[in-house]
Amino acid sequence: MKASMDEKLHLIMELKTSIENMRGIIDGANVWCSIITVGGVRYDYIWDILNSEVTDKIAEGVINKWNSI
């Protein structure tokens, strides 16, 4: 099938929007990682956080935010 110029433009804009959303999520994660590593959080605390239910809630929040976009 051949796409019209409007359809091609629409597809490109959808891809651009998706990429911007992904960059926003990655930037947010990068900020939190920087805060944790530069802020002097102890190594043991990081493992406590990673092994807790907090990470599941964060993941659910990110997935829900992604699905709502």
C-alpha positions in Angstrom: 0.0 0.0 0.0 1.1 3.5 -0.7 0.6 6.1 2.0 -0.4 9.7 1.2 1.8 12.6 2.4 -0.6 13.3 5.2 -0.5 9.7 6.4 3.3 9.8 6.3 3.4 13.0 8.2 1.0 11.7 10.8 3.1 8.6 11.3 6.2 10.7 11.7 4.5 12.9 14.3 3.3 9.9 16.3 6.8 8.5 16.3 8.2 11.9 17.4 5.7 12.1 20.2 6.5 8.5 21.4 10.2 9.3 21.4 9.7 12.5 23.4 7.7 10.5 25.9 10.4 7.9 26.2 13.0 10.6 26.6 11.0 12.2 29.4 10.7 8.9 31.3 14.4 8.2 30.8 15.4 11.7 31.9 13.3 11.3 35.0 15.0 8.0 35.8 18.4 9.5 35.2 17.7 12.4 37.6 16.7 10.0 40.3 19.7 7.8 39.7 22.0 10.9 39.9 20.4 12.0 43.1 20.9 8.6 44.7 24.5 8.2 43.5 25.7 11.8 44.0 23.6 12.3 47.2 25.6 9.7 49.1 22.9 7.1 49.6 24.6 4.1 51.2 24.9 0.9 49.2 22.9 -1.1 51.7 20.0 1.4 51.5 19.8 1.0 47.7 19.5 -2.8 48.1 16.8 -2.3 50.7 14.9 -0.1 48.3 15.4 -2.5 45.3 14.2 -5.5 47.3 11.2 -3.7 48.7 7.7 -3.2 47.2 8.6 0.4 46.4 10.2 -0.6 43.1 7.0 -2.4 42.1 5.0 0.7 42.8 7.4 2.9 40.9 7.2 0.5 37.9 3.4 0.4 38.0 3.4 4.2 38.1 5.7 4.5 35.1 3.7 1.9 33.2 0.4 3.6 34.0 1.8 7.0 33.0 3.1 5.5 29.7 -0.3 3.9 29.0 -2.2 7.1 29.7 -0.1 9.0 27.2 
